[in-house]
Amino acid sequence: MVLESQKHQIELDIPPNLHKKDGLVISVIIPLYNEEKTIKKVINRIPNHRVYEIIVVDDGSTDKSLEKIQELEQDNIKIISHKENKGYGSSILTGFKYTTGDIIVTIDSDGQHDPEQIPLLIKPILEDKADIVVGSRYLGTCNYKIPLHTQIGEKFVGNVLKYLFHKEVGNNQSGFRAFRKDCIDTFENFLYTDFGLCTEILFKASNHNFRIMEVPITLKKRNYGTSYVNLLQIIISIGSCIVLYTFKKFRILKFVPNLVKMGLEKRIIKK
């Protein structure tokens, strides 16, 4: 089921280059996989949600998640369904394809992010201070203890990002983000369709010299459902992403042995 979205004017101070004839459109992408207990609340808590374009990308859910959305009977919700589970990154990329907004927000469907903080997330873009904004639990508050491996991983990715591109993003694996539409339009050939996409987006954005800013958010503990994160898969995905973009940054691919190149060809797209 796909419901057509509607465009509405939002009463905010908007830079001239973000105006459309029929007003500013905010697109909210919600990747979804088996979150029947939280998805309805997440949508309902989007502030003034009827003035947003809400795009739910269902990644092959097997529970009653879609039924819960349909109970809302809102005409500004667009549901895009994957026939089979393709992963978090693939859901985000699908959502990008269907957005019509000038600003695009991504938010998780498990209830850990606070939808009421969306205005805080998009404010730096509206004030023309940033092109991409990342919601940071480190700058804000986190209502549960962050696993040590997560802290170490984000610290490592952050240091590489700072070394390669002089960008500082502490909570670099956060899925609560906002983008100017024209940033998304310049991104081509994403290599990762899993959790590595969070890292790749920042590396691509940095390579394009986009302005990236973090803002404080509140991260809540998951109360329902199960996290589908595979730690080993994440390590491999993010690790290979860092290697590939390091090679690209220093243009050393031509010096890499052919045997190694053959192993990387499934991931890398030369530009």
N, C-alpha and C positions, 0 to 999 in steps of 0.2 A: 504494500500500500504506500503510495506516494502522495502527499498532500501539498498542493501548491502554496508557496510562501507569499506573503504580502509585504510591501515596503511601507515604512512609516517614517515620519519626521521625528527626530530626537532633538529636544530643546537643549542644545549645548553650544559652547563657543567652538566652532569648527573652522580649522584652517581652510582657506579658499580651495586648495588643491584636493580637499576631501569632499567637496560638494558634488552632488548629482542634481539633476533637474527635479527629481521627486524626493530629494532629501537624503540624509545619511542612512545607510543600511548596516546593521551589525549582524554578522552571521556567527552563530554559535554551533560548533561541531562537537557532538557528543559520541565518542566511540562506545559501542555497547556490546557486552557479551555476558549473558546470564546475570542480570542485575535487577530481577523483578521486584525486589524489596526496596530499591533505592531510586530507580530511574524516574518514577513519577514525581517523587519529592524533589529531585534535582531540577527537573523542568519547572515545577511549580515555584521553586525558590529563585529562579532567574528574575531579577527585578524588572517589573513592567514587561514581563516576558512576551506580552502580545505585540510589542513593538520591535521584537527581534525576529530574525529568520533563524529558526532552530532546525539543524540538520542532524538527525540521529542516524548513525551508520551501524546497523546491526550486523555483527560479525558471526552470523550463524548461530544465534542463541537457540537453546533447546528448552528454555523455561517459558514463563508467561510474560517476559519483558515487553514484547510487542503489544500484548493485550492491555497491559497497564498504560502504555502510551496512548493507545486508541481510546481508552476511557476518558482521556482529557478532552477529546473532540475539539481540538484547536486547529484552525486553518493556516497557522503560520509554522506548522511542524512538517518537515519533509523527512520521510523515512526511506533510507537507502539500505537494501539488504544484500549481504553477501550470501551466496548459496552454501558456502562452506567457510569454516574459520580460517582466516588468512593472517591474523595477527594485528596487534595494535597499530603499527606503522601503516599497514595497508589501509586500515580504517580511516586514519587521518588523511592519507593521500586521496582516498575516495571522497572524503568530505570536502577537501580543497576543490575538487573538480565541480562540485555542485553548488558552491557558494556564489552568491551575487553581491555580497556585502563589500563595503569600503574598508571595514575592519573585520578581521576574522578572529574569533576566540575559540580555543580548544579547552575542554574541561572534561574530567573523568566522570564516569557514570556511577561510581561506587559510593558517592557521598562524602568522600574525604575532602574535596574542595568545596568551598563555600560560594555558591553562585551569586550570592548577594555582594561579593567583592569584585564582580565583573567591572563595575564602573571605576574602581581603583586601578584595575588592570589596563583599561583602555585610556585612562586619563593622560598618560605621557604621550600617547599617539595623537590624541586630540589637541594637545598643547604643542605638537610638533617637536617634542623632545626626544622621541625614539621611533624607530621603525618596527622593532620587535620588543615585546615586554614579557618577562618571565616572572611568574609568581614564585617568591622564595620563602620557604619555611624557615630558612636560616636567618633571614632578616625579620621575619614575623614570629609566629609561634607554632609549635607542633605539640599536639595533645598526646603524643606517645613517644617512646624512646626510639630514635632512628637507629636501625641496625648498623653495627660497626662497619660491615662490608659495604653498605651503601655510602656511608660517610667517606670511607677511604676511596671508593670508586669515583665519587663526585669530586673529591679533592684532586685525584689524579687527572681526570678529564679537564677540570678547571685549570690546572697547571699547564697542561698541554695547550689548551685554548689560549691561555695568556702568553705562552712562549711563542706559539706560531702566529697569532693574530693580534696580540696585545688587547684581548677582550677578557673581562672578568665576569664570569657567571658562576656563582657558587652552587646554586641549586639547579645544575645544568640538566638534570633528568626530570625536572618538573614537567608535568603535562598540562599545567594551567598556564596558558600563554595567549598573547594577543599579537596580531600581525597586521600591518598595512597590506591591503590587497595587492598593491603593485610590487611588494616584496615577493609574494607567492608567485606572481606572474613571471618574475625573473628566474625562478628556480626551475631547472630542467634536469632530467635524468637522475632522479633520486635513486640511490643504489640500495637502500635498506628499506625493507617493508616490515621489520620487526621493531623491537625496542631500540635498535641502533639508530632509528630515524630521529629520535630526540637529539642525539649527539650530532648527526649529520646536518640537521637543519641549522644548528648553531655554527658549524664549520663552514657550511655554504654561505650563510648570512655574513659571517666574518670575512670570508673570501671576497664577497661583494661589498665589503666595508659598510654594511648596514649598521645603524646605531642600535645597540642592544642594551636594555636596561632591566634591572630587577626591582621589583616592588615587594614589600612585605605582605604575606598572606597568612591565614590560619589554616593549618592542615589538621584534619580530624582523624581519629582512629577509625578504621573500617569496622562497622558494627555487624554487617551481614555479608554473606557470600564468602567466596574464596579468592585469594589472589592467584592469578594464573602465570605469575612471573617464574621463569626458569633461570636461576642464577647463572648456571654454566653457559646457557645460550646467550644471556646478556653480556657476559664477560667476552665471549668469542665475538659477538656482533660489534660491541663497542670497541674492543681491541683492534679488530680488523679495520674498522672505520678510521681509527686514529692512524694506523699504519698507512692506509691508502691516501689519506689527506696529507699526511706528512710527506709521502712520496710526491704527491702533486705539488705541494707548496714549494719544495726544493727542486722540483723537476728532475728527479733522479730515477724515474721509471726506466729510462733507457739503459741504466747501469745495472738493473736488477736481472739476475740470471733468468734465462728463458723458462726453466723449469718452475721457478717461483711465479713468473708471470702467468704461466698456464693455470696455476692454482688460483690466481687472482682475477682472471678474465671474467669469471662469472659475476664478479662484483663491480669491477672498475669499468668506467666508460670514459675513454679519452676525449678531451676537448681540444 
